[in-house]
Amino acid sequence: MDLTFSPQETAFRDELRGWLAANPPEPEPADGGEDAQFTRRRDWQRRLYDAGWAAPAWPTEYGGRGATPTESAIYFEEIGRARVPFAANTLGLLLGGPTLMVWGTPEQKERYLPPILSAEEIWCQGFSEPDAGSDLAALKTRAVKDGEDWVVTGQKVWTSGAQYSKWCMLVARTDSEVAKHKGLTYFLMDMEQDAVQVRPLRQITGEAEFNELFIEEARISDANVVGGVGNGWKVALTTLMNERAGLGFALQIRLRQLLDDLIASAAERGLLDDPLYADALAELHVRCESIRLLAWKGLTDTERYGQPGPEGSLVKWLWSDTNQRLTQLAVDIVGPDALTVGESWSYELLRARGNTIEGGTTEVLKNIIAERVLGLPRLKVSA
Ligand SMILES: Cc1cc2nc3c(=O)[nH]c(=O)nc-3n(C[C@H](O)[C@H](O)[C@H](O)COP(=O)(O)OP(=O)(O)OC[C@H]3O[C@@H](n4cnc5c(N)ncnc54)[C@H](O)[C@@H]3O)c2cc1C
């Protein structure tokens, strides 16, 4: 990939940079907790949307700018540089929308894409279950056809943002007679029905970012099947590929900022001359640069093949490992503040624990890289 920007790319960057400078988000709410934070992120997405900056990578026909992969990377770099909040509907923008663009019917695209962009309807991802996380195809939530509807019963877990969501990307079993990957179907489930109960799960950070979903005979119209009955595995893979590629790019920029903050903290404390700290920070710097270049390389593949490839798993693995190392080092550099409730380093340290689990565990990502990137033989587990 040529990392020199063309005049068009430079103009794109300058326009966005100018807009971000002239339109800062509202300040962080002093109190009000997670709901107030979410409202701020929703307002922020609406402002991005009004200015045409909610999802520049989306094609113009769906309300985006038709940005190239390089422009899309510039977008994430600038959004990161400006330290603005994540859009409220990140899962809709990065996962749900792109999945519908590949697999949705024209009616589904027309109905669902605009309110994703405007943050009018928030989306969540109902894949994981108590006994089906890494082995997603083992899921047990069942959908049975009843006239024009499907009736769904089961339990989902770790559903981020479900408490704010109107739509859930739900994978359920519609056929238990065939091989487990073949019996799955991908639905859009309306969360606003009594048959869907959302119960918060509190994390080590104190927040309840994710939830359990209890689904007891929820109804989903047949028109909300995405990609055809029995094709849920392939549709879910499109969602997961977009998750690793899209989020990976945004997160490596956040990693760089955290490292810059940590280097500044070390400098304030006169620790940069200490060879132990200098060595640890330099190693993190090299990792950050490698991850950044790998993320850019991933864009080349997207440009070449039209969709993200399994290499996104490499960025996700290295990012999560490096973020955990970085936040551990912060404890040594910053001292007790990094262990005090309410301090930002303490939050970063605790939140980082989930990085090697969310969006695919490190072990599973390593399997993907071994088999699908390096072409090594598949793991055989003996009974
Ligand atoms: C912050 C956060 C947010 C999340 N948000 C969502 C969400 O919005 N929607 C959603 O559906 N899910 C979400 N998840 C769930 C996440 O995708 C799962 O936790 C993850 O897929 C792992 O599944 P599991 O927890 O069932 O662990 P398991 O799959 O039971 O894994 C347990 C352990 O076994 C290892 N393991 C499993 N299989 C293999 C294998 N084949 N080879 C080697 N090792 C293996 C794993 O690496 C892990 O260490 C979220 C998780 C977190 C932490």
The ligand as an ORCA input file, in Angstrom:
! r2SCAN-3c Opt
* xyz 0 1
  C     -16.773     -6.749     26.640
  C     -17.461     -7.842     25.856
  C     -18.482     -7.522     24.991
  C     -19.153     -8.527     24.268
  N     -20.188     -8.170     23.449
  C     -20.869     -9.141     22.783
  C     -22.013     -8.809     21.977
  O     -22.407     -7.633     21.870
  N     -22.687     -9.816     21.360
  C     -22.292    -11.114     21.451
  O     -22.928    -11.973     20.842
  N     -21.217    -11.478     22.220
  C     -20.507    -10.512     22.874
  N     -19.428    -10.857     23.676
  C     -19.131    -12.267     23.842
  C     -17.862    -12.757     23.191
  O     -17.977    -12.776     21.788
  C     -17.603    -14.147     23.771
  O     -17.298    -13.967     25.152
  C     -16.477    -14.848     23.095
  O     -16.853    -15.219     21.801
  C     -16.020    -16.095     23.873
  O     -17.086    -16.931     24.148
  P     -17.312    -17.543     25.611
  O     -17.301    -16.375     26.571
  O     -18.509    -18.402     25.563
  O     -16.027    -18.395     25.940
  P     -15.733    -19.888     25.432
  O     -15.977    -19.976     23.982
  O     -16.443    -20.832     26.327
  O     -14.172    -19.988     25.670
  C     -13.601    -20.319     26.955
  C     -12.094    -20.455     26.766
  O     -11.794    -21.548     25.868
  C     -10.991    -21.109     24.776
  N     -11.376    -21.785     23.545
  C     -12.635    -21.977     23.082
  N     -12.600    -22.631     21.880
  C     -11.300    -22.836     21.583
  C     -10.630    -23.451     20.490
  N     -11.299    -23.970     19.452
  N      -9.275    -23.482     20.510
  C      -8.574    -22.945     21.556
  N      -9.171    -22.362     22.624
  C     -10.510    -22.303     22.650
  C     -11.276    -19.620     24.681
  O     -10.223    -18.916     24.051
  C     -11.444    -19.216     26.151
  O     -10.208    -18.981     26.746
  C     -18.743     -9.874     24.419
  C     -17.706    -10.196     25.290
  C     -17.064     -9.207     26.005
  C     -15.941     -9.593     26.933
*
